[in-house]
């Protein structure tokens, strides 16, 4: 069996240099790394034993990404997938298993066993917490056990590093775009307020019931922008979709358009915005001449359909979260990172008719 020592001898370098090459360390140059890899390939050496090195370091070699609700909902959400892509692109995680872990809602139904994801069974070295409520029992357990963790957007707790954007300011910019175009009859399609929430029309005062910080901040931003422009509450309707998927978005958009007839539709995700475009097309309602539509995220599908949206750097958020987590696992301290957003104007918004 070919070992790292054999590769080092054949390449005329130290064993440490071979180790640095495989770990991506800057201690070896790119040409030297290529030479080591070429020698290793000629000898049939496939790389260091990650399991063995993990054991020596007292680590498992697995990082968990904890998301609320079900796995199927998580993989349907383009923003979650872009965050995962960003996390996976961090070079130091190339040989680390990345596990998506759905943890359910903050409250378990009566008679169900307590939540016991892999993170609480000691099967991960650290976790990325994505949009979990502050009071989720898994969050409490992660903090209590001192498991290396970083949050994307939420939870927001003392001494818990996080990566986020200014969701309220971004939502104000998003809403101001349609208000400045003269729209004063606004329909809002929202992500679910929480795992136990029921879809449908909601009172504007109900935004405080949203369990995820990001959503509560965005909805608050919408209301602040409308209030600053003098739009009365009677001219704003909020509908909650059942999930961040096309079918849920189409159902919510259909009800909103039929029962309220807005001149502008503002959504908390691009998926719901594209769903609204589909419904408007089926009803032969012109966009943006009759109804303007604006999304949030700037996921790849937004560019495909010419959607005006509020861009947040999803992949960069994932990369930064992974880098912070690696620092924490290595015993280094990291705090927080707040990313910038940008309004992207395309063809789905225009002046009010």
Phi, psi and omega in degrees: 000128181285134181245172177299325179298320178297318179296315180301317181295315182292327182274350180071033179230174178282160177297327178297322180296322177296317179298318179296322180299315182286336180271356180078018183292141177289359180290346173241144181285164179299315178298320180294322178297316180299321180293319179297317180295322180294316178296317180300318181295321180294332180270351182082020180273126186259001178123168182293157178283101184296321180298318180295316179294325178297319179295320179296328180272358182073028182238162182271326185089026181223136175243134180258143172245110184269124181234150179287156173070208191269161178296321182298321178292321181297316184284344176278346184268112182302326182295320177296318181293325177291322175299316178298320179299316179297318178298315184292338183278353177289120189305322183294346179263008184302324182253021180247135178289132180250119187241126176273121187239102174287136185242005177075183182282172181292339181236130179273146176295151183299134179092348178279148177293155179296151180298131181218064179291174184304326182300327182272354176259011178073027185259007177225155179275336181189170185221149167256123180262118184249111174055049176258144177296152179302326186264015179293135181300330178292322177298314178303316183292319179299314181294315182297325183272355179069028179287130177306127185209148173222141181259141168255112181075305178201155014285163174243103182228153178304135176069009175259112180300149178212159174236131184202184168236171173276089186298323181292313180297321179295319180293322177298316178297319179298311181292321180300330180301312181284328178294321179290342175275000176096006180284136179223014174231097195250128172253133181245125173254121187250149166301168179299141180292338180174168183303328183262005185283155179254136181289160178134183180293141181232147172296146181298329179292346184283356183297337178291346180278350179295125185280335181271130183303316184301317184289318178300319179292319179295313181296322177297320177299318178302313183295321180295318180296316180294318180297320181294334180267352178086019178283121180290153180302332181294343181261010180233130177234135181246127175234136181264126177277157182288338181188173178268071178215162187296317182298315179295320179295319179296318179297314181294317180296321179300315179294317181299313182292317182291321189262343183236329181054064179287159172265346176216139178242122180248128184236155179272002175207153177295328180301315180291327178294316178295324176299318179297320178299320179297316180295316179298320179295318179297328182268005179058037176261122187286143178236125006261010186301318181258322181221131173265147180227132177226137182252193180215130175126314191063052171290162183308325182293339180296314180294324182298326183254007179070034185279129169289135186203170176255114185277130167241147186279078188297312181297319180295324176298318179296316179299315182295318179299317180295320179296316178298318181297318178298321176298317181296317179298325180280000177091007177267151182265134174225152185249274188210164178215126179246117185270159179270154177241170183208134174284126179247108183266121177238223192258002187262005176233144179199178182299148177295140182285000000 
